[in-house]
Amino acid sequence: FAKEVATRLAIATGAGVVVDAAGAALVDGRVETTQTVFAATWNVRTRVNADRAIVTLRPNTTQAAPAEQPAAGEVVSVIGMLPEVRETIVSVTPVERDAGVPLSEAAVVVAGGRGTNGDYTLVRELADVLGGAVGASRDATDEGWISHEHMVGQTGVTVTPVLYVACGISGAVHHRGGMQASRTIVAVNIDPDAPIFEIADFGVVGDLEDVLPQAIEALKAHRQG
């Protein structure tokens, strides 16, 4: 939706437009943006040469600076002419969402990948103990093991939690592009050569069925103690 609005507004005002930017700055009187492309394998810097610039930012890629003083907005009423309706809504099916903190806002994210073999019981239990949200790799969502709203990655949700626990996730470039800015990354994988260990602050080589139950019990005991 944001991309469509930005593009339409740019056409209407004659402005330059950049969507899905990771950052923006004013350089020599022109807006410059940074983006990650090709599954986060390349960083691109773009300068908007138009007098006006419209930029949309990916969620959780930058922090908003507080305004020096409140902005006074102007409300403009526009009377639009709606085209003749040609479509008819046949049915509406609401998407079932997990209760709790939204993935993009969670301070703790526990994500599962192909190593779960489709069973997210332990991942959900660990997330519950830590008070976090459940994430997933693209492989897991493509397999239909969990809904796509949980997908962390370049084309999914970008997260920057205090703690990110990757369970059975190999660490493809696409996935790392959506979580590598996390403050602390813990990886659990049976493959000692998994790329996820390259960016992990702490790594555990082992089977999820062995590691996660021990972690869950230790956390519960710590809370009770």
Beta strands, then each sheet from edge to edge (+ up, - down):
strand 1: 16-21
strand 2: 23-27
strand 3: 30-37
strand 4: 42-48
strand 5: 53-57
strand 6: 108-112
strand 7: 133-136
strand 8: 163-167
strand 9: 184-189
strand 10: 202-205
sheet 1: 1+ 5+
sheet 2: 2+ 3- 4+
sheet 3: 7+ 6+ 8+ 9+ 10+
end
